[in-house]
Amino acid sequence: MKSQTTQSHDHIDPNSKEIPLDWFKPLEGANDSANTVVRPSLSYWKDAWIRLRSNYIAMGGLIFLILLGIMAIIGPYLTPYSVSETSLANQNQPPSSTYWFGTDNLGRDVFTRTWYGARISLFVGIMAALIDFTVGVIYGGVSGYKGGRTDNLMMRIVEILYGLPYLLVVILLLVVLGPSLSTIILALTVTGWVGMARIVRGQVLQIKNYEFVHASKSFGAKTSRIIRKNLLPNTMGPIIVQMTLTVPTAIFAEAFLSFLGLGVQFPFASWGVMANDALTTILSGHWWRLFFPAFFISATMFAFNVLGDGLQDALDPKLRR
């Protein structure tokens, strides 16, 4: 009588047609290794936010801009002084517990005027960026999508406007229409949308030949719907980056025009007006009058620029994980 032998994983009879059921059991640690390899995919915007958070300089710029916006809202109410209140007895007072940023030559509180100037500068910058976004996206989207003669004609108009000296056009409009906040915004956006239109056109020319756009055409979608639903969502990355770079350009242009006396007028205050008023007394040792508006102009432009650079890297699909 033959002795019976037991089969195991270590020794399998090659002549046996039976497969041990233990073979179908998962190996130890297989699930753990699978979990380490397979991970949930991230959406485009979530992945961009993760990459932006890892850029500490860009996040520092974003935090500074958020705090600047908050202080522009509540800053003028933190002191009992108004933006236009004068006190000749308190002329050119240095920073102290009474006047945190000091006073100017008319005894006005520099702290209150600084944050009121932040309102003006941020409002001008954001409005200019929104108008450039609206006009540039519509113009560039239609030009790139239509192509042909329509594109050639629209781009020739853009090239003519692009060739005009930007500051010369702005100054001429301010001289003709008169300096005011609305005139400044109008002057900054007359030719400011040209750069946005060229960027959008280039993106649309690249995307309009993709399969999903042809599918929308085959279903009879209108041009406006294709641009709104298919083309624009796929060009938002470059558009957002361009907007973050448009805001500091408009802020600096407003400060420059106000410095020349073509910006906002009394009793309003802006950083450019404050710098212009302080320039005549800088040699008298009243450093705080020029320091605070100059500092916030520089810091705001730097914050927007580093945020724009960070967004450009975060929204680049080539760097996506």
PyMOL commands that set and color helices and strands:
alter all, ss='L'
color gray80, all
select helices_A, chain A and resi 21-24+30-37+44-53+56-77+88-90+110-146+148-163+166-177+181-189+194-207+211-218+223-259+271-279+282-284+288-314+317-319
alter helices_A, ss='H'
color red, helices_A
deselect
rebuild
show_as cartoon
